[in-house]
């Protein structure tokens, strides 16, 4: 299953890239790349390495179910909080950049 998924990840862009390039044009692809990059900075802040930290801490307390549960919910709350803060800052950033708000939200605005 994993091998077929990895193969699909390699083959799918080879098939779809020419079509997307023709439909979006160079300006559209550049605009997509720009908005995607900005969005990824906020996603990076939202995750804050919680996956690595969570894996390490849960592995450390794997035999103590109570402590492991406390750590899990603590890390989950931290992830939700940083995600909410990142989303709030993202919306503020987008609305301050009034000239590109359309590209982030599409036809909604």
N, C-alpha and C positions, 0 to 999 in steps of 0.2 A: 504494500500500500504506500509506504513512504517513498519507495523508488519511483512508482508511477506519479506520485505527487511532484517529486523533484524533476522528473522528466517533463511534466506538464508546465512547471514553472519556467523551464528553459525553452520549450517549444512555443508556448502561447504568445510571448512577445514577438517572436519571429513571424508569426502569422498575423498578429493584429497591428504591429507597428506601421507597415505600409498604408493600411487603410486609415488609421488614425491620423497619420501625417498628411494624407491627402485631404481628409475631411476638415481637420483643424487648421491647416496651413502653418507655416513657421511662426506667425504671430500668436496663434492660438496655443501652440505647444510651448512657446516661451512664457506666455501668460499662465498656463497651467503649471509649469515648473516653478514660476515665481510664487504663486499662491500656495502650492504644495509645500515649498520650502518654508514659508512663513508658518504654515499650519504645523509642520513637523517640529518647529522650535517649541511651540506650546505643548505638543504631545510629549516631547522630551522632558519638559518641566513637570508635566502631570505625572509621569511614571516615576521619576526621581530614583531609579534603581531599586524600587520596591520588590521587583521580581527576584533579583539576586539576593537581597537582604532577607526576603521572606523565605526563600528556599533554604538559605543557610540557617536561619533561626529555627525553622520548623524541623529541619534535619537534626539540629542540636538537641531539641526537646522532643524527639520522636517517641520516647518511651513514657513521657508524662503527658497524658491526654488532656488534663485540665490546663496545664501551662501552655501546651501546644494550641489549644483552643483560644486561650487568651491572646497569645501572640498572633494567631491568624486573624482574629477580629480587630486587634490593634492595627495590624498592617492593612487590613481591608479598609478600616476607617481612615487611615492615613492616605491611602490611595484615593478614596472618595473625596477627601478634603483637598488634596492637591489637584485632583481633576476639576473640582468645582472652582477652585481659585484660578486655575489655568484657563478654564472656560470663561470666567468672568473677565479676566484680563484680556483674553482673546477678543471677546465682544467689544470691549472698550477700545482696544487697538483698531479693530476693523472699522468701527464707527468714527474714529478719529481720522482714519484714512478714507475720507468720503469719496475720493475719486476711484477707488478700487472696490468699494463695498459690493458693487454689482457682481464682480467676478467671484467673490467668496460665497455669495448666497444665491446667485442666479437670478431668475425672474421674480423672486419673492419681493424684491424691493424696487 
